[in-house]
Amino acid sequence: MSSTQPGRGLLLFRYRGVPVVLAPSWWLGAAAIVVLYAPLVERLLPGATTTSSIVLAAAFAVLLGLSVLAHEMGHCVTALRLGLPVRRLRLFLLGGLSEIARTPRRPAHEGIVAAAGPAVSILLALVFGALVLVVPGQGALWLLVLECAFANAAVAVFNLLPGLPLDGGRMLRAGVWAMTGRRSAGTTAAAAGGWVVAALLVGWALWGVATDAPDRWLRLGICLFTAWFVVAGAGGELAAERRQLPEGLTLADLVRPILQLPAESPVADALAAAAGRGVVLVRADGVAAGLLDPAAARRLAAGSPFSPAELAAEPIRPESVLLASEPVAEIVERVRETAAWQFVVVDDDGRPAGVLHRDDLRAALDGAG
């Protein structure tokens, strides 16, 4: 059953635990399509009433949304099959987005996931294009089938443009990454492709204005908005790629030594013993009570220095445990996604190897930037 997700939109359904959400901005896009497409219906179907034109325009908006959903489901299903977790699938004003929670480790995986969406759109465009030739007459049903073919073709063509954040840009990045062995080189090339795509969109819009094209103002608005979306997305991808650890610096250089103390230790003593180390507080039964939070410990010690240090512990949750052998890029992603300021780093046998502070990682990334 659908429900409202605060700040996220309408939850349509879940696929293997991945929420599929309709953002509020989608409704604005659908309304704009109805307003702009209804007059075209009247030209395509002579004799159509205003009501039927609006209904068919609304049907086109829904079909376009379903086309985008099928496109994004192609990304989502493929990513999950390759072992890449998907945070959510979101439909919004300009289309859709499958939020993959982890960067692909191999260029082939990036390319396959990126190509899956356009492949679904092309397949659907071909199927409905063939049906256009079969459906008799040129009535409302014929127009709906034609709309499906056009919607999927438009989604495929737009997403295959070779620039980030579009699928074509991700495929370009995967290709350059495979040839050079450096993902950063692929991102740089695909971001440049995004800027070229944006420039071409603006140029096409200005050409329409200069030549007094009938759709010049609609073209100008759509192209400027889309160009802004492409430029912003390309810039965001480039900035994220550049925020990696400086060459030669490893996770081991950032991890603080770990110290285990009894959970009932006086908080003032625990603070003194920490001395820049990460402190794991352990109860008498051997269960970890959490990590000592120095800020909370200082506040507690100021008023009650002999209180148990456990009162100033930050719980150790599964998402705040990092594997030392994980790729640095994945650790950076995990830290960014988790609402914790310190993380326990364990070795492959599950033994604590140290504590990573968010501030230490941020300082290293800022230095790289």
VOBA-1610 file (N, C-alpha, C; in pm, whole numbers, padded with zeros to 5 digits, always signed):
BEGIN
Met+00085-00119+00000Met+00000+00000+00000Met+00088+00124+00000Ser+00053+00225-00078Ser+00133+00347-00086Ser+00118+00427+00041Ser+00220+00502+00073Ser+00217+00590+00189Ser+00305+00709+00161Thr+00284+00812+00239Thr+00363+00933+00222Thr+00491+00924+00300Gln+00602+00958+00236Gln+00732+00958+00301Gln+00775+01102+00322Pro+00779+01153+00444Pro+00813+01292+00468Pro+00944+01329+00401Gly+00938+01436+00321Gly+01058+01486+00257Gly+01102+01401+00138Arg+01026+01296+00107Arg+01067+01208-00001Arg+00961+01195-00108Gly+00835+01199-00073Gly+00730+01185-00171Gly+00643+01065-00141Leu+00582+01011-00245Leu+00486+00903-00231Leu+00553+00769-00257Leu+00546+00679-00160Leu+00602+00545-00177Leu+00506+00462-00261Leu+00550+00423-00382Leu+00465+00346-00472Leu+00468+00198-00438Phe+00588+00143-00423Phe+00605+00002-00387Phe+00752-00020-00353Arg+00784-00141-00315Arg+00923-00179-00288Arg+00959-00299-00376Tyr+01081-00294-00430Tyr+01132-00407-00506Tyr+01255-00461-00434Arg+01241-00582-00380Arg+01349-00645-00303Arg+01403-00550-00197Gly+01311-00482-00131Gly+01347-00392-00023Gly+01382-00251-00067Val+01391-00226-00198Val+01427-00093-00248Val+01299-00011-00265Pro+01285+00101-00193Pro+01164+00183-00208Pro+01161+00256-00342Val+01047+00254-00406Val+01025+00328-00531Val+00936+00446-00496Val+00991+00567-00510Val+00927+00688-00456Val+00894+00786-00568Leu+00776+00844-00561Leu+00734+00949-00654Leu+00752+01083-00584Ala+00850+01160-00630Ala+00880+01290-00567Ala+00769+01391-00598Pro+00747+01489-00509Pro+00643+01590-00535Pro+00663+01664-00667Ser+00789+01683-00709Ser+00813+01758-00832Ser+00760+01686-00956Trp+00738+01553-00947Trp+00685+01481-01062Trp+00550+01534-01102Trp+00468+01571-01004Trp+00335+01621-01034Trp+00341+01752-01112Leu+00440+01834-01082Leu+00457+01960-01157Leu+00489+01930-01303Gly+00580+01834-01325Gly+00613+01796-01461Gly+00494+01739-01535Ala+00414+01655-01466Ala+00296+01596-01529Ala+00196+01704-01568Ala+00176+01802-01479Ala+00083+01912-01509Ala+00131+01992-01630Ala+00261+02016-01637Ala+00316+02091-01751Ala+00296+02014-01881Ile+00313+01882-01878Ile+00293+01800-01997Ile+00148+01807-02044Val+00054+01801-01950Val-00087+01808-01986Val-00118+01941-02055Val-00069+02050-01996Val-00096+02183-02053Val-00037+02198-02192Leu+00086+02148-02210Leu+00156+02167-02337Leu+00115+02066-02444Tyr+00073+01947-02403Tyr+00045+01840-02498Tyr-00100+01838-02545Ala-00192+01890-02464Ala-00334+01887-02501Ala-00361+01953-02637Pro-00304+02072-02667Pro-00328+02131-02800Pro-00276+02042-02914Leu-00168+01969-02892Leu-00114+01881-02994Leu-00210+01765-03022Val-00277+01716-02919Val-00374+01608-02936Val-00486+01654-03028Glu-00531+01777-03011Glu-00639+01829-03095Glu-00597+01833-03242Arg-00467+01855-03268Arg-00420+01857-03407Arg-00404+01715-03460Leu-00362+01621-03375Leu-00342+01483-03419Leu-00474+01410-03438Leu-00573+01446-03359Leu-00705+01381-03368Leu-00810+01487-03400Pro-00832+01518-03524Pro-00934+01618-03560Pro-01070+01578-03504Gly-01136+01672-03446Gly-01266+01644-03388Gly-01262+01607-03241Ala-01143+01594-03184Ala-01132+01561-03042Ala-01182+01678-02958Thr-01256+01647-02854Thr-01307+01752-02766Thr-01197+01797-02670Thr-01222+01908-02604Thr-01125+01957-02507Thr-01103+01856-02395Thr-01212+01794-02351Thr-01202+01696-02243Thr-01118+01575-02285Ser-01147+01522-02404Ser-01071+01405-02450Ser-00924+01440-02474Ser-00898+01562-02519Ser-00759+01604-02539Ser-00683+01608-02407Ile-00751+01659-02302Ile-00687+01666-02170Ile-00664+01526-02115Val-00762+01436-02135Val-00748+01298-02086Val-00632+01228-02156Leu-00622+01245-02289Leu-00512+01181-02362Leu-00378+01243-02325Ala-00376+01374-02299Ala-00251+01439-02255Ala-00210+01387-02118Ala-00309+01368-02029Ala-00278+01312-01897Ala-00229+01169-01910Ala-00288+01094-02004Ala-00242+00957-02027Ala-00098+00956-02074Phe-00061+01053-02158Phe+00077+01061-02204Phe+00171+01090-02087Ala+00129+01179-01996Ala+00213+01208-01879Ala+00236+01083-01795Val+00128+01005-01778Val+00141+00881-01700Val+00229+00781-01774Leu+00210+00768-01906Leu+00289+00674-01984Leu+00437+00714-01983Leu+00463+00843-01989Leu+00602+00888-01981Leu+00662+00853-01845Gly+00582+00871-01738Gly+00629+00833-01605Gly+00656+00684-01595Leu+00568+00602-01653Leu+00589+00457-01652Leu+00711+00419-01735Ser+00735+00492-01843Ser+00854+00466-01925Ser+00981+00493-01846Val+00980+00604-01773Val+01096+00637-01689Val+01113+00533-01579Leu+01000+00488-01523Leu+01006+00385-01418Leu+01066+00256-01473Ala+01023+00214-01592Ala+01079+00092-01652Ala+01229+00109-01677His+01267+00226-01723His+01409+00257-01748His+01490+00244-01618Glu+01440+00304-01512Glu+01513+00300-01385Glu+01510+00161-01323Met+01403+00086-01344Met+01400-00051-01294Met+01507-00135-01363Gly+01537-00102-01489Gly+01646-00171-01557Gly+01778-00151-01484His+01803-00025-01444His+01924+00003-01365His+01921-00072-01232Cys+01807-00062-01163Cys+01796-00117-01028Cys+01815-00269-01027Val+01744-00339-01115Val+01752-00485-01119Val+01894-00529-01153Thr+01956-00462-01250Thr+02092-00499-01290Thr+02191-00475-01178Ala+02180-00360-01111Ala+02270-00330-01000Ala+02259-00434-00890Leu+02136-00471-00854Leu+02117-00570-00748Leu+02174-00705-00788Arg+02161-00742-00915Arg+02215-00870-00961Arg+02368-00871-00957Leu+02428-00753-00970Leu+02574-00744-00964Leu+02624-00724-00821Gly+02532-00727-00725Gly+02571-00713-00585Gly+02589-00570-00540Leu+02537-00474-00617Leu+02547-00333-00580Leu+02419-00293-00508Pro+02426-00250-00382Pro+02304-00211-00311Pro+02242-00084-00368Val+02111-00080-00371Val+02038+00037-00421Val+01961+00098-00304Arg+01987+00225-00278Arg+01923+00292-00164Arg+01775+00316-00190Arg+01743+00369-00306Arg+01603+00390-00344Arg+01597+00425-00493Leu+01477+00416-00549Leu+01451+00457-00687Leu+01351+00571-00680Arg+01386+00683-00741Arg+01305+00805-00726Arg+01268+00861-00863Leu+01138+00892-00880Leu+01089+00961-00999Leu+01065+01106-00964Phe+01117+01199-01045Phe+01102+01341-01012Phe+01078+01420-01140Leu+01088+01552-01131Leu+01049+01642-01239Leu+01116+01609-01371Leu+01248+01587-01370Leu+01323+01568-01494Leu+01339+01422-01535Gly+01282+01331-01462Gly+01297+01189-01497Gly+01303+01102-01374Gly+01412+01025-01362Gly+01424+00934-01248Gly+01568+00912-01211Leu+01587+00846-01098Leu+01723+00820-01049Leu+01723+00695-00962Ser+01810+00600-00996Ser+01834+00483-00911Ser+01956+00515-00826Glu+01936+00532-00696Glu+02043+00575-00607Glu+02123+00453-00561Ile+02228+00421-00635Ile+02313+00307-00602Ile+02405+00348-00488Ala+02405+00269-00381Ala+02471+00309-00257Ala+02621+00285-00257Arg+02674+00213-00357Arg+02817+00183-00356Arg+02873+00199-00497Thr+02990+00259-00506Thr+03055+00277-00634Thr+03096+00143-00693Pro+03064+00115-00820Pro+03108-00011-00881Pro+03260-00025-00875Arg+03308-00147-00848Arg+03452-00169-00838Arg+03518-00189-00974Arg+03438-00227-01072Arg+03494-00257-01205Arg+03424-00174-01310Pro+03498-00131-01413Pro+03435-00052-01520Pro+03325-00128-01591Ala+03341-00261-01603Ala+03237-00340-01669Ala+03105-00329-01595His+03109-00333-01462His+02987-00321-01384His+02922-00184-01404Glu+03004-00078-01404Glu+02950+00056-01427Glu+02882+00063-01564Gly+02949+00010-01666Gly+02893+00015-01800Gly+02766-00067-01814Ile+02762-00184-01754Ile+02644-00272-01765Ile+02524-00207-01696Val+02544-00154-01575Val+02433-00089-01504Val+02383+00032-01581Ala+02476+00112-01636Ala+02437+00232-01710Ala+02360+00196-01837Ala+02402+00088-01905Ala+02338+00051-02032Ala+02203-00017-02012Ala+02177-00069-01893Ala+02054-00146-01871Ala+01930-00059-01889Gly+01934+00065-01840Gly+01817+00152-01852Gly+01782+00183-01997Pro+01876+00238-02077Pro+01846+00264-02218Pro+01805+00138-02294Ala+01862+00022-02258Ala+01826-00102-02326Ala+01677-00132-02306Val+01628-00115-02184Val+01485-00137-02157Val+01401-00037-02237Ser+01443+00090-02240Ser+01367+00192-02312Ser+01364+00163-02462Ile+01476+00122-02518Ile+01481+00091-02662Ile+01391-00028-02695Leu+01396-00131-02610Leu+01313-00249-02632Leu+01165-00211-02631Leu+01124-00132-02533Leu+00983-00091-02525Leu+00944-00002-02642Ala+01035+00086-02685Ala+01006+00171-02801Ala+00984+00087-02926Leu+01064-00019-02944Leu+01049-00106-03060Leu+00918-00184-03054Val+00883-00233-02935Val+00758-00309-02921Val+00637-00222-02952Phe+00632-00104-02893Phe+00517-00017-02917Phe+00520+00043-03057Gly+00641+00062-03111Gly+00649+00109-03249Gly+00591+00007-03346Ala+00616-00122-03318Ala+00557-00227-03401Ala+00405-00231-03386Leu+00357-00207-03264Leu+00212-00208-03241Leu+00142-00094-03314Val+00212+00018-03332Val+00153+00131-03405Val+00110+00087-03544Leu+00189-00004-03604Leu+00159-00051-03739Leu+00045-00152-03741Val+00014-00208-03623Val-00088-00313-03615Val-00223-00257-03573Val-00222-00160-03481Val-00348-00104-03430Val-00422-00035-03544Pro-00548-00070-03567Pro-00621-00012-03680Pro-00661+00134-03656Gly-00673+00208-03766Gly-00721+00345-03759Gly-00624+00439-03692Gln-00669+00560-03674Gln-00589+00662-03608Gln-00672+00728-03497Gly-00731+00642-03414Gly-00813+00691-03305Gly-00734+00705-03176Ala-00808+00708-03064Ala-00746+00730-02933Ala-00650+00617-02896Leu-00690+00490-02926Leu-00602+00378-02891Leu-00471+00386-02970Trp-00483+00416-03100Trp-00363+00430-03183Trp-00270+00539-03128Leu-00330+00650-03085Leu-00250+00760-03032Leu-00180+00720-02902Leu-00249+00644-02817Leu-00187+00600-02692Leu-00068+00509-02718Val-00082+00419-02815Val+00030+00331-02849Val+00146+00413-02905Leu+00113+00510-02990Leu+00216+00598-03046Leu+00286+00675-02934Glu+00208+00719-02835Glu+00265+00791-02720Glu+00365+00703-02646Cys+00330+00575-02628Cys+00421+00483-02558Cys+00552+00468-02634Ala+00541+00452-02766Ala+00662+00438-02848Ala+00747+00563-02839Phe+00683+00679-02852Phe+00757+00805-02849Phe+00819+00829-02712Ala+00744+00803-02604Ala+00795+00827-02469Ala+00920+00745-02442Asn+00917+00617-02477Asn+01033+00532-02452Asn+01150+00568-02541Ala+01123+00605-02666Ala+01231+00647-02755Ala+01296+00775-02703Ala+01213+00869-02656Ala+01267+00995-02604Ala+01353+00971-02480Val+01307+00884-02390Val+01384+00852-02269Val+01518+00789-02307Ala+01517+00698-02405Ala+01641+00630-02446Ala+01739+00728-02510Val+01691+00808-02604Val+01781+00900-02676Val+01842+01002-02581Phe+01760+01060-02494Phe+01813+01161-02403Phe+01918+01101-02310Asn+01891+00983-02257Asn+01984+00924-02161Asn+02111+00871-02225Leu+02111+00851-02356Leu+02231+00802-02422Leu+02326+00915-02461Leu+02289+01039-02436Leu+02381+01150-02464Leu+02508+01131-02379Pro+02627+01147-02440Pro+02753+01108-02373Pro+02807+01211-02275Gly+02734+01233-02169Gly+02781+01326-02065Gly+02718+01295-01932Leu+02794+01307-01825Leu+02739+01289-01691Leu+02641+01403-01662Pro+02535+01376-01584Pro+02506+01252-01510Pro+02419+01153-01587Leu+02410+01166-01719Leu+02326+01078-01800Leu+02392+00941-01816Asp+02311+00843-01857Asp+02362+00707-01873Asp+02473+00700-01977Gly+02459+00777-02084Gly+02564+00780-02185Gly+02695+00828-02127Gly+02689+00922-02033Gly+02810+00969-01966Gly+02871+00862-01879Arg+02788+00783-01813Arg+02840+00676-01728Arg+02902+00565-01815Met+02843+00541-01931Met+02902+00444-02022Met+03036+00494-02076Leu+03041+00625-02104Leu+03168+00685-02148Leu+03273+00673-02038Arg+03234+00702-01915Arg+03328+00689-01803Arg+03379+00545-01791Ala+03289+00449-01804Ala+03330+00309-01794Ala+03431+00274-01903Gly+03409+00325-02024Gly+03501+00296-02134Gly+03639+00355-02112Val+03643+00482-02070Val+03772+00547-02044Val+03840+00481-01925Trp+03763+00445-01824Trp+03816+00377-01706Trp+03880+00244-01746Ala+03812+00169-01834Ala+03866+00040-01878Ala+03995+00058-01958Met+04002+00164-02037Met+04121+00185-02122Met+04240+00238-02043Thr+04212+00326-01945Thr+04322+00390-01873Thr+04352+00325-01739Gly+04255+00249-01686Gly+04273+00190-01554Gly+04245+00289-01442Arg+04199+00409-01475Arg+04173+00512-01373Arg+04029+00562-01388Arg+03952+00542-01283Arg+03813+00589-01286Arg+03807+00741-01293Ser+03903+00807-01228Ser+03904+00953-01229Ser+03917+01008-01371Ala+03996+00940-01456Ala+04009+00985-01595Ala+03876+00972-01668Gly+03803+00864-01640Gly+03672+00846-01700Gly+03574+00952-01655Thr+03578+00985-01526Thr+03488+01088-01474Thr+03517+01223-01538Thr+03645+01257-01551Thr+03682+01384-01613Thr+03632+01392-01757Ala+03651+01285-01834Ala+03606+01283-01973Ala+03454+01292-01982Ala+03384+01218-01896Ala+03238+01218-01902Ala+03178+01350-01852Ala+03245+01414-01754Ala+03199+01545-01708Ala+03215+01648-01820Ala+03327+01640-01892Ala+03346+01730-02007Ala+03238+01704-02112Gly+03203+01577-02131Gly+03094+01545-02223Gly+02963+01607-02179Gly+02938+01610-02047Gly+02817+01672-01995Gly+02813+01821-02027Trp+02928+01888-02014Trp+02931+02031-02045Trp+02907+02055-02194Val+02958+01965-02279Val+02933+01978-02423Val+02785+01959-02453Val+02724+01858-02390Val+02580+01835-02410Val+02500+01958-02368Ala+02535+02016-02253Ala+02464+02134-02205Ala+02480+02251-02302Ala+02601+02269-02355Ala+02626+02377-02450Ala+02544+02358-02578Leu+02535+02234-02625Leu+02456+02206-02745Leu+02307+02231-02722Leu+02259+02196-02603Leu+02119+02222-02570Leu+02089+02372-02571Val+02178+02450-02508Val+02159+02595-02506Val+02167+02652-02647Gly+02264+02603-02727Gly+02278+02651-02864Gly+02155+02623-02947Trp+02099+02501-02932Trp+01978+02467-03006Trp+01860+02556-02965Ala+01851+02585-02835Ala+01743+02671-02788Ala+01758+02813-02843Leu+01878+02866-02842Leu+01902+03002-02893Leu+01880+03008-03044Trp+01913+02900-03114Trp+01888+02895-03257Trp+01738+02905-03286Gly+01657+02839-03202Gly+01513+02848-03219Gly+01461+02989-03200Val+01518+03059-03102Val+01477+03198-03079Val+01519+03286-03197Ala+01642+03265-03245Ala+01694+03348-03355Ala+01617+03327-03485Thr+01565+03206-03506Thr+01494+03176-03631Thr+01343+03183-03615Asp+01295+03232-03499Asp+01151+03244-03473Asp+01078+03110-03489Ala+01137+03004-03438Ala+01073+02873-03444Ala+00942+02875-03366Pro+00840+02803-03412Pro+00710+02807-03343Pro+00718+02767-03195Asp+00809+02675-03164Asp+00820+02628-03025Asp+00937+02692-02952Arg+00982+02810-02997Arg+01108+02865-02946Arg+01109+02889-02797Trp+00999+02938-02740Trp+01000+02970-02597Trp+00990+02844-02513Leu+00910+02748-02559Leu+00904+02619-02489Leu+01040+02551-02496Arg+01100+02552-02615Arg+01232+02491-02633Arg+01335+02559-02544Leu+01329+02691-02538Leu+01426+02765-02456Leu+01415+02727-02309Gly+01292+02722-02258Gly+01273+02689-02116Gly+01320+02549-02083Ile+01279+02452-02166Ile+01316+02313-02140Ile+01467+02293-02151Cys+01526+02352-02257Cys+01669+02331-02280Cys+01754+02398-02172Leu+01717+02517-02129Leu+01794+02584-02025Leu+01785+02506-01894Phe+01666+02458-01861Phe+01650+02383-01737Phe+01727+02252-01743Thr+01720+02184-01858Thr+01791+02057-01873Thr+01942+02079-01872Ala+01988+02187-01938Ala+02131+02217-01940Ala+02182+02243-01798Trp+02103+02314-01719Trp+02142+02338-01579Trp+02153+02206-01504Phe+02057+02118-01525Phe+02058+01987-01458Phe+02183+01908-01495Val+02219+01909-01625Val+02335+01833-01671Val+02464+01892-01615Val+02477+02025-01619Val+02599+02090-01567Val+02614+02065-01417Ala+02503+02079-01343Ala+02510+02056-01198Ala+02546+01911-01168Gly+02487+01818-01242Gly+02518+01677-01219Gly+02661+01642-01253Ala+02711+01695-01365Ala+02849+01669-01404Ala+02946+01726-01301Gly+02918+01846-01254Gly+03004+01907-01153Gly+03003+01829-01024Gly+02885+01778-00984Gly+02877+01698-00863Gly+02954+01568-00873Glu+02946+01502-00990Glu+03022+01378-01010Glu+03172+01405-01006Leu+03214+01515-01068Leu+03356+01547-01071Leu+03408+01580-00932Ala+03329+01656-00854Ala+03370+01690-00718Ala+03379+01566-00630Ala+03282+01475-00645Ala+03285+01352-00565Ala+03405+01266-00600Glu+03440+01261-00728Glu+03555+01181-00770Glu+03686+01237-00714Arg+03694+01367-00706Arg+03818+01429-00661Arg+03836+01421-00510Arg+03727+01393-00438Arg+03737+01384-00293Arg+03779+01243-00253Gln+03899+01206-00290Gln+03959+01079-00252Gln+04083+01108-00167Leu+04130+01005-00099Leu+04248+01024-00016Leu+04368+01061-00101Pro+04456+01150-00052Pro+04577+01185-00128Pro+04659+01061-00159Glu+04727+01063-00272Glu+04808+00949-00313Glu+04912+00916-00206Gly+04921+00790-00170Gly+05017+00746-00070Gly+04959+00739+00070Leu+04842+00804+00091Leu+04779+00801+00223Leu+04678+00688+00226Thr+04684+00603+00327Thr+04594+00488+00338Thr+04504+00503+00459Leu+04408+00414+00468Leu+04318+00415+00582Leu+04393+00393+00712Ala+04497+00308+00708Ala+04575+00280+00829Ala+04639+00406+00885Asp+04666+00505+00799Asp+04727+00630+00845Asp+04627+00715+00923Leu+04498+00690+00905Leu+04395+00772+00968Leu+04333+00707+01091Val+04351+00574+01103Val+04289+00501+01213Val+04365+00526+01343Arg+04290+00557+01447Arg+04350+00579+01579Arg+04363+00445+01653Pro+04465+00430+01736Pro+04479+00306+01816Pro+04356+00287+01904Ile+04328+00162+01935Ile+04209+00132+02013Ile+04248+00088+02153Leu+04169+00128+02250Leu+04192+00094+02391Leu+04062+00042+02449Gln+04070-00073+02518Gln+03952-00128+02582Gln+03955-00099+02731Leu+03845-00047+02783Leu+03833-00015+02926Leu+03701-00071+02979Pro+03696-00105+03108Pro+03570-00148+03167Pro+03464-00038+03158Ala+03342-00077+03128Ala+03235+00020+03111Ala+03207+00097+03240Glu+03240+00036+03356Glu+03212+00104+03483Glu+03326+00196+03527Ser+03430+00211+03445Ser+03541+00300+03480Ser+03489+00443+03501Pro+03546+00516+03599Pro+03507+00656+03616Pro+03531+00733+03486Val+03438+00815+03450Val+03446+00884+03321Val+03570+00972+03312Ala+03611+01033+03426Ala+03731+01118+03425Ala+03855+01034+03396Asp+03862+00914+03453Asp+03977+00827+03428Asp+03978+00778+03283Ala+03860+00749+03227Ala+03852+00703+03089Ala+03900+00812+02993Leu+03864+00936+03024Leu+03909+01049+02941Leu+04061+01062+02945Ala+04116+01051+03065Ala+04261+01065+03081Ala+04335+00952+03010Ala+04279+00831+03015Ala+04345+00716+02954Ala+04335+00720+02801Ala+04232+00788+02749Ala+04211+00790+02604Ala+04330+00851+02532Ala+04367+00972+02568Ala+04486+01038+02511Ala+04493+01026+02359Gly+04383+01060+02292Gly+04382+01058+02146Gly+04350+00923+02085Arg+04327+00823+02168Arg+04293+00690+02116Arg+04142+00671+02116Gly+04097+00571+02040Gly+03957+00533+02045Gly+03935+00438+02161Val+03833+00460+02240Val+03809+00379+02360Val+03682+00297+02344Val+03697+00164+02353Val+03582+00074+02355Val+03554+00038+02499Leu+03432+00064+02542Leu+03392+00035+02681Leu+03325-00102+02684Val+03378-00190+02769Val+03332-00330+02772Val+03270-00359+02908Arg+03151-00418+02906Arg+03084-00454+03031Arg+03147-00580+03091Ala+03106-00612+03212Ala+03164-00727+03283Ala+03138-00859+03211Asp+03028-00865+03134Asp+02997-00990+03062Asp+03070-01001+02929Gly+03157-00904+02900Gly+03235-00907+02777Gly+03169-00840+02658Val+03048-00790+02675Val+02976-00724+02566Val+03017-00577+02560Ala+03044-00528+02441Ala+03084-00388+02425Ala+02965-00296+02451Ala+02984-00201+02539Ala+02879-00104+02569Ala+02877+00008+02467Gly+02989+00030+02399Gly+02996+00135+02298Gly+03132+00202+02296Leu+03143+00304+02213Leu+03265+00385+02205Leu+03251+00507+02293Leu+03357+00541+02362Leu+03354+00660+02447Leu+03341+00784+02358Asp+03241+00866+02387Asp+03222+00992+02317Asp+03291+01101+02398Pro+03408+01149+02353Pro+03485+01244+02434Pro+03407+01370+02472Ala+03326+01423+02378Ala+03251+01544+02409Ala+03151+01518+02521Ala+03077+01407+02509Ala+02980+01373+02614Ala+03052+01340+02744Ala+03168+01274+02734Ala+03244+01239+02854Ala+03293+01364+02926Arg+03337+01464+02851Arg+03383+01588+02916Arg+03270+01658+02988Arg+03152+01658+02926Arg+03037+01721+02992Arg+03001+01646+03120Leu+03004+01514+03112Leu+02969+01433+03230Leu+03074+01449+03339Ala+03201+01447+03300Ala+03310+01457+03398Ala+03311+01593+03468Ala+03265+01696+03399Ala+03265+01830+03461Ala+03174+01835+03582Gly+03066+01759+03580Gly+02974+01763+03693Gly+02981+01641+03782Ser+03024+01525+03724Ser+03026+01402+03800Ser+03140+01314+03752Pro+03264+01344+03794Pro+03382+01275+03739Pro+03387+01126+03770Phe+03315+01079+03871Phe+03321+00938+03907Phe+03205+00856+03850Ser+03125+00920+03765Ser+03015+00846+03700Ser+03073+00742+03605Pro+03002+00629+03585Pro+03051+00526+03492Pro+03067+00583+03351Ala+03178+00547+03289Ala+03205+00597+03154Ala+03099+00550+03055Glu+03030+00440+03088Glu+02927+00388+02998Glu+02818+00492+02970Leu+02798+00583+03065Leu+02695+00687+03046Leu+02732+00784+02934Ala+02858+00784+02894Ala+02903+00872+02784Ala+02946+00789+02664Ala+02883+00673+02647Ala+02920+00584+02536Ala+02829+00607+02415Glu+02888+00595+02298Glu+02813+00598+02173Glu+02795+00453+02129Pro+02671+00407+02109Pro+02649+00265+02073Pro+02723+00227+01944Ile+02769+00103+01939Ile+02832+00051+01818Ile+02725-00020+01736Arg+02687+00042+01627Arg+02585-00015+01539Arg+02652-00086+01421Pro+02582-00180+01356Pro+02643-00252+01243Pro+02697-00159+01135Glu+02625-00048+01108Glu+02669+00043+01002Glu+02791+00126+01040Ser+02826+00125+01170Ser+02944+00202+01212Ser+03066+00112+01233Val+03059-00010+01178Val+03173-00102+01181Val+03229-00113+01040Leu+03357-00084+01024Leu+03423-00085+00893Leu+03523-00199+00886Leu+03534-00259+00769Leu+03631-00365+00747Leu+03758-00302+00690Ala+03870-00328+00755Ala+03996-00265+00716Ala+04035-00297+00572Ser+03992-00413+00521Ser+04031-00454+00386Ser+03939-00397+00278Glu+03833-00325+00317Glu+03743-00266+00218Glu+03817-00159+00137Pro+03781-00141+00008Pro+03841-00032-00069Pro+03813+00103-00003Val+03910+00192-00009Val+03895+00322+00056Val+03772+00396+00004Ala+03745+00386-00127Ala+03630+00456-00184Ala+03500+00410-00119Glu+03489+00280-00089Glu+03368+00229-00026Glu+03358+00274+00119Ile+03473+00281+00187Ile+03472+00329+00325Ile+03428+00475+00330Val+03478+00555+00237Val+03438+00696+00230Val+03287+00705+00210Glu+03232+00623+00118Glu+03088+00622+00094Glu+03012+00585+00221Arg+03060+00482+00291Arg+02992+00437+00413Arg+02991+00546+00518Val+03103+00612+00536Val+03111+00717+00637Val+03017+00831+00603Arg+03010+00867+00475Arg+02921+00976+00433Arg+02775+00943+00457Glu+02740+00815+00446Glu+02600+00773+00455Glu+02554+00747+00598Thr+02648+00733+00691Thr+02614+00690+00827Thr+02618+00807+00924Ala+02514+00818+01005Ala+02505+00926+01104Ala+02582+00887+01230Ala+02713+00884+01220Ala+02799+00857+01335Ala+02928+00936+01314Trp+02995+00971+01422Trp+03116+01051+01404Trp+03243+00970+01429Gln+03228+00845+01479Gln+03344+00757+01492Gln+03301+00614+01459Phe+03397+00537+01405Phe+03369+00405+01351Phe+03474+00306+01401Val+03429+00185+01432Val+03522+00079+01470Val+03572+00011+01343Val+03703-00001+01328Val+03764-00068+01213Val+03811-00206+01260Val+03766-00311+01192Val+03801-00447+01231Val+03877-00514+01117Asp+03957-00616+01152Asp+04029-00691+01049Asp+03938-00801+00993Asp+03993-00883+00904Asp+03911-00985+00839Asp+03860-01092+00936Asp+03923-01103+01054Asp+03879-01200+01155Asp+03782-01138+01255Gly+03748-01009+01233Gly+03654-00943+01322Gly+03717-00881+01445Arg+03850-00882+01453Arg+03916-00822+01569Arg+03928-00671+01551Pro+03900-00591+01655Pro+03913-00446+01644Pro+04056-00405+01609Ala+04070-00323+01507Ala+04202-00278+01463Ala+04224-00130+01490Gly+04119-00058+01524Gly+04135+00085+01551Gly+04001+00155+01541Val+04005+00285+01556Val+03885+00369+01550Val+03910+00482+01450Leu+03815+00500+01358Leu+03824+00607+01260Leu+03728+00718+01299His+03780+00840+01313His+03696+00955+01342His+03657+01023+01211Arg+03531+01062+01202Arg+03483+01130+01082Arg+03566+01255+01052Asp+03602+01330+01156Asp+03679+01454+01136Asp+03817+01425+01076Asp+03879+01314+01116Asp+04010+01279+01058Asp+03997+01249+00909Leu+03890+01176+00872Leu+03869+01144+00731Leu+03836+01271+00652Arg+03753+01355+00710Arg+03716+01480+00641Arg+03838+01568+00618Ala+03926+01576+00718Ala+04047+01658+00703Ala+04135+01605+00591Ala+04146+01471+00582Ala+04227+01412+00475Ala+04168+01439+00338Leu+04034+01427+00328Leu+03968+01454+00200Leu+03975+01599+00161Asp+03963+01688+00259Asp+03976+01831+00229Asp+04116+01863+00180Gly+04214+01795+00238Gly+04351+01815+00192Gly+04369+01769+00049Ala+04300+01657+00016Ala+04308+01606-00122Ala+04242+01702-00217Gly+04126+01759-00173Gly+04055+01851-00261Gly+04137+01975-00287
//
